[in-house]
Protein backbone atom coordinates (compact mmCIF):
# COMPACT_ATOMS: atom_id res chain seq x y z
CA UNK A 1 0.00 0.00 0.00
CA UNK A 2 1.39 3.36 -1.05
CA UNK A 3 1.23 6.47 1.11
CA UNK A 4 -0.73 8.29 -1.63
CA UNK A 5 -3.44 5.63 -1.42
CA UNK A 6 -3.61 6.00 2.34
CA UNK A 7 -3.87 9.79 2.19
CA UNK A 8 -6.74 9.52 -0.30
CA UNK A 9 -8.90 7.48 2.10
CA UNK A 10 -11.51 8.85 4.48
CA UNK A 11 -11.20 8.39 8.24
CA UNK A 12 -13.79 5.60 8.18
CA UNK A 13 -11.95 3.76 5.42
CA UNK A 14 -8.67 4.13 7.30
CA UNK A 15 -10.21 2.76 10.49
CA UNK A 16 -11.71 -0.23 8.67
CA UNK A 17 -8.46 -0.91 6.86
CA UNK A 18 -6.51 -0.64 10.12
CA UNK A 19 -8.82 -3.14 11.79
CA UNK A 20 -8.49 -5.65 8.95
CA UNK A 21 -4.70 -5.29 8.91
CA UNK A 22 -4.51 -5.91 12.66
CA UNK A 23 -6.63 -9.04 12.25
CA UNK A 24 -4.35 -10.25 9.46
CA UNK A 25 -1.29 -9.48 11.61
CA UNK A 26 -2.76 -11.57 14.43
CA UNK A 27 -3.46 -14.46 12.06
CA UNK A 28 0.08 -14.33 10.68
CA UNK A 29 1.52 -14.35 14.20
CA UNK A 30 -0.59 -17.40 14.96
CA UNK A 31 0.61 -19.11 11.76
CA UNK A 32 4.21 -18.37 12.67
CA UNK A 33 3.77 -19.89 16.12
CA UNK A 34 2.29 -23.08 14.68
CA UNK A 35 4.85 -23.32 11.87
CA UNK A 36 2.36 -22.87 9.03
CA UNK A 37 3.59 -19.52 7.73
CA UNK A 38 4.42 -19.43 4.03
CA UNK A 39 4.72 -15.72 3.20
CA UNK A 40 7.12 -14.42 5.82
CA UNK A 41 7.61 -11.09 4.04
CA UNK A 42 3.94 -10.27 4.58
CA UNK A 43 4.57 -9.64 8.30
CA UNK A 44 6.84 -6.69 7.52
CA UNK A 45 4.46 -5.33 4.88
CA UNK A 46 1.53 -5.36 7.26
CA UNK A 47 3.54 -3.74 10.06
CA UNK A 48 4.56 -0.90 7.74
CA UNK A 49 1.02 -0.47 6.40
CA UNK A 50 -0.32 -0.20 9.94
CA UNK A 51 2.31 2.44 10.72
CA UNK A 52 1.38 4.41 7.58
CA UNK A 53 -2.31 4.40 8.45
CA UNK A 54 -1.68 5.44 12.06
CA UNK A 55 0.61 8.25 10.90
CA UNK A 56 -1.99 9.61 8.47
CA UNK A 57 -4.75 9.35 11.09
CA UNK A 58 -2.65 11.33 13.59
CA UNK A 59 -1.69 13.95 11.02
CA UNK A 60 -5.27 14.65 9.90
CA UNK A 61 -6.95 17.49 11.72
CA UNK A 62 -9.74 16.22 13.95
CA UNK A 63 -13.00 17.91 13.09
C-alpha positions as CSV (number, residue, x, y, z in Angstrom):
1,X,0.0,0.0,0.0
2,X,1.4,3.4,-1.0
3,X,1.2,6.5,1.1
4,X,-0.7,8.3,-1.6
5,X,-3.4,5.6,-1.4
6,X,-3.6,6.0,2.3
7,X,-3.9,9.8,2.2
8,X,-6.7,9.5,-0.3
9,X,-8.9,7.5,2.1
10,X,-11.5,8.9,4.5
11,X,-11.2,8.4,8.2
12,X,-13.8,5.6,8.2
13,X,-12.0,3.8,5.4
14,X,-8.7,4.1,7.3
15,X,-10.2,2.8,10.5
16,X,-11.7,-0.2,8.7
17,X,-8.5,-0.9,6.9
18,X,-6.5,-0.6,10.1
19,X,-8.8,-3.1,11.8
20,X,-8.5,-5.6,8.9
21,X,-4.7,-5.3,8.9
22,X,-4.5,-5.9,12.7
23,X,-6.6,-9.0,12.3
24,X,-4.4,-10.2,9.5
25,X,-1.3,-9.5,11.6
26,X,-2.8,-11.6,14.4
27,X,-3.5,-14.5,12.1
28,X,0.1,-14.3,10.7
29,X,1.5,-14.3,14.2
30,X,-0.6,-17.4,15.0
31,X,0.6,-19.1,11.8
32,X,4.2,-18.4,12.7
33,X,3.8,-19.9,16.1
34,X,2.3,-23.1,14.7
35,X,4.8,-23.3,11.9
36,X,2.4,-22.9,9.0
37,X,3.6,-19.5,7.7
38,X,4.4,-19.4,4.0
39,X,4.7,-15.7,3.2
40,X,7.1,-14.4,5.8
41,X,7.6,-11.1,4.0
42,X,3.9,-10.3,4.6
43,X,4.6,-9.6,8.3
44,X,6.8,-6.7,7.5
45,X,4.5,-5.3,4.9
46,X,1.5,-5.4,7.3
47,X,3.5,-3.7,10.1
48,X,4.6,-0.9,7.7
49,X,1.0,-0.5,6.4
50,X,-0.3,-0.2,9.9
51,X,2.3,2.4,10.7
52,X,1.4,4.4,7.6
53,X,-2.3,4.4,8.5
54,X,-1.7,5.4,12.1
55,X,0.6,8.3,10.9
56,X,-2.0,9.6,8.5
57,X,-4.8,9.4,11.1
58,X,-2.7,11.3,13.6
59,X,-1.7,13.9,11.0
60,X,-5.3,14.7,9.9
61,X,-7.0,17.5,11.7
62,X,-9.7,16.2,14.0
63,X,-13.0,17.9,13.1
